[in-house]
Amino acid sequence: MPQPSENMKQLLEQLATEDADLMDPTLMLPQYGRTFVAMYMDKWNRRLPQVATARTIIQDEKPARRIVPENDKGTDAILYIHGGGWSFCSPSTHESFARRLAIACACPILMPAYRLAPEYPWPAGLLDVMSVWSSVQTSERRWSISGESAGANLALAAILRMIREKAPLPFSGLLFYGAYGADFNSESYLSFAEGPRLSRSQMIRYWDWYAHEELRIDPEVAPLVASDSSLELLPPLYLNSAALDPLLSDTEQLVARLRAIGRADVYHCVDGVIHGFMQMGNSLREARTAFKNCGAAFLHFSA
């Protein structure tokens, strides 16, 4: 069984002490779970990386954060979709993540809010992502799309919808430890059923809130079921995964399919870390390295 890195182990020990009495937010009423998660996530958004500007704006009648790094090259921009099991989190909970991504990729990040399950199950969140995507296409910048966890699912589902609709595609996709399928008996779901942190039972609840079982044959719900012909049309992708994550097999299976059809997308599996590790940039060296690796791939795409 893979083990946490020394840095990850120390952080997990610290969190085990700090969080010993906390309740699982997926067992709360969703509105209370969201309040709890927003308060909890504050710990990852202290000592924020410095950027040129970070503003709350309205984009396509939706609140969003627009973050411009000091090293902006002036050519690209990224629509970044936050994670949270399609049910929790917001642009505020992912401020540090978005700032680090902006700096690594040397371009602005637009991070919108979207409707959350279970009150708004699929396709509400995806439709919100698509409408924001359409609204930024008047910009002279070259736009890519990105997402983390459930946000990676939404980002990839959005590209697949663009392919289905024969719409212009993003310049690239940056996808971090995504939920791409609902096979809860995959190797990683069984190996890491109790986490650390994210558990198999939590993911089952997230999926049940987001999209009932009969919908999961749709690639815009579960991108792993997309056809080879659709996958062939994807823009260049950067993907990563966490080695101690129930979702690890999702990314491994997606990467295997991409390679089987001859694609050469960039993929990194980060050893010794858990789901959501990139949120922990202030404390975890592996998180900071992951942003650097993503940025290097993105700048290579842009060269």
Disulfide bonds with the S-S distance in Angstrom:
none
